[in-house]
Amino acid sequence: MSAPHSDLPVIVAGGGIGGLAAALALVRQGFHVKVLEQAAELGEIGAGMQLGPNAFHAFDALGVGEAARQRAVYTDFMVMHDAIDEVQVGMIPTGEAFRQRFGNPYAVIHRADAHGSLLEGVQASGQIQFVTSTRVARVEQDANGVTVHDQHGNAHRGLALIGADGVKSVVRQQFVGDEARVTGHVVYRAVVDKADFPVDLQWNAASIWVGPNCHLVHYPLRGGEQYNVVVTFHSREQEEWGVTEGSQAEVQSYFQGLCPKARQLIDLPKSWKRWATADREPIGQWSFGRVTLLGDAAHPTTQYMAQGACMAIEDAVTLGEALRVHGNDIEKAFDLYQRSRVARTARIVLSSREMGRIYHAKGVERLVRNDLWKGRTPERFYDAMEWLYGWNVQNCLAAH
């Protein structure tokens, strides 16, 4: 590794999961890092998230795999049921055979615990400076570096900028300027204590109930002491992208005709957070000289593949590897990083849209969906997942 010939840091816009992963990858390449976070303190909103083997490969490459493993809950299977008649549409075991195949487990974790694992790694490095309550306003660059101007009028000078500033990225807006694609799908998320969660749904599984224009997800968190509950529906309203407090009455109004077992889920939470979701059309360029995008800023996706955070952590590892291969030549590395990630992340965005369509099928399409995986063996499911879960640090770079 060639050490950077500068005391200037690389600036990372955003202190979420992607931003912290990027900061860790950069420190491992010998860079100093300055993280600009718009919130007053570092943390994660949200509830649970799913971690495929690819995410654990990425955590391991960043040196925080053990910390994440200790906080995760390891599921026995993924299962899909029809929310109208309780028919089991498909089940994928995620036990020993799955681990053998992909080299790592499938697990679920609270977003705050995934973020905390990365934050511990970042803090242990001693090479990362945090500036909170600071949002990027605009970026300038020259042959030697970048100048990031924040909303307070301060200028931050760095070798390069990683725009990990999320789905409403200011960095992307300046360099790409594209419009978000609002889906009209609304997601309600909540965490429920085990004592309040129906005993007949306390499965050690990533579970989904699929229904017409809606679906419901549940899985255990924090050693099974809590359960993550997520419900999604097609809104009757004209939605705008954003997060608000949810309303119990609104949720109840969308889930008519479901079987009683699935319907229990929407009666549970005392409070909900409401996400009106959006993604963007995949783009072929997100590196611009000494500026590049990462995570949701680069490839915002809907949640149906449960891969948004996993892709951000993969991005960070790939960025670090590209810098290593190019001896920390930033512009060459940013180009290789982008070429290594564009097709894979676009596949996630497009597959997620299609998965949403399959989940929300109605009429004859629903019957087709319920027949899709009949009789499929675990090995055939694993073969179909190879492109996704077979990712690791050894194969993450495009030919260079």
KAWO-V237866 format. One record per helix or strand. SS is the DSSP state (2 for helix, 1 for strand). FROM is the first residue (numbers start at 1). TO is the last residue. If there is no record, write none. Layout:
BEGIN
ss & from & to
SS & FROM & TO
SS & FROM & TO
END
This chain:
BEGIN
ss & from & to
1 & 9 & 13
2 & 17 & 28
1 & 33 & 36
1 & 48 & 51
2 & 53 & 61
2 & 65 & 71
1 & 73 & 74
1 & 77 & 82
1 & 88 & 93
2 & 96 & 102
1 & 107 & 110
2 & 111 & 125
1 & 128 & 131
1 & 136 & 141
1 & 146 & 150
1 & 155 & 163
2 & 170 & 175
1 & 181 & 193
2 & 194 & 196
2 & 199 & 201
1 & 205 & 211
1 & 214 & 221
2 & 222 & 224
1 & 226 & 234
1 & 242 & 245
2 & 248 & 254
2 & 260 & 268
1 & 273 & 279
1 & 287 & 288
1 & 291 & 293
2 & 296 & 299
2 & 303 & 305
2 & 308 & 325
2 & 330 & 359
2 & 363 & 371
2 & 378 & 389
END
